[in-house]
Amino acid sequence: MQNSRNSRILLLRDGVLDCPSRLDLAAIEVQMAWPNDLVWQKRAYTAIVAEHMKQHLDEMPSADYRAFYCLATEASPLADVRKEWSEKFKRASLVGHFLTDLLGCISLHIDDVTMANLIERVIKPYRMKKDGGELRISLKTFQNQIWPEFRCVAHLWAASLKAIENEGQPFPCHLTKLREFLADAEAFRRLGESSRTKQSPSTVLEPDETFKLPPGLLVEPSVFDFERNEPA
């Protein structure tokens, strides 16, 4: 896995939509979870690939065994990756909810709801520290840490949460729904890059930093019909 803050292209193999695999989804997952950390992208992806190869050893040509064992030796324990991933998911999913709510308010011309109101709504489950040392997130933590870190992939998180919560799909989406997931993400990205609140001189998403689809991957953006559901 390789990417940089300047290129901002979602790394996907050619022909991914013709026959997507579990590893294609893994490539998307690690870029969503660690958009600015190439070291963790590689560490997580290598661990996932090693586990995938382990589960399919019976189907693997004998000539590939050496490559598998070399990879397995280098890979971080999947349990360690999953632990780090769990913390990233808690934070990044808030960004997906926030982007969805904010774009909905802008599209429906709900002007009496502030960005602070929306942030407070999405972080409400994490306002208080719970038993077991679960994450506690404040308004300032979201504004100063979480949103800046995951804003570049917020459209992907919004699309994934739509698939998970509305359609019961696994993260980031079901293999057979990859095109729809990317279409939703593309719609969220374009809306975010062209929408702004009355209080802000800049758009919700910054075009220079958002992860975009590879130039050769043609996906028609979805069309959203936001329902009026004002935050309490």
WOVENRA-V52731 format. One line per field, one symbol per residue. ss: DSSP state (H for helix, E for strand, L for the rest). psi: psi as a letter, one per 40 degrees, with the letter a starting at -180 (. if undefined). A space follows every 50 residues. Layout:
ss->???
psi->???
This chain:
ss->LLLLLLLLELLLLLLLLLLLLHHHHHHHHHHHHLLLLHHHHHHHHHHHHH HHHHHLHHHLLHHHHHHHHHHHHHLLLHHHHHHHHHHHHHHHHHHHHHHH HHHHHHHLLLLLLLHHHHHHHHHHHHLLLLLLLLLLLLHHHHHHHHHHHH HHHHHHHHHHHHHHHHHLLLLLLLHHHHHHHHHHHHHHHHHHHHLLLLLL LLLLLLLLLLLELLLLLLLLLLLLLLLLLLLL
psi->hhiieddfhhhiihededgiiddddddddddddgdegddddddddddddd ddddefddehideeddddddddddiihddddddddddddddddddddddd dddddddefgeehiddddddddedeedihihefihhhidddddeddddde deedddddddddddddefiiieiideedddddddddddddddeeiiideh eiidihdeeihiiidehhhhiihighihghi.
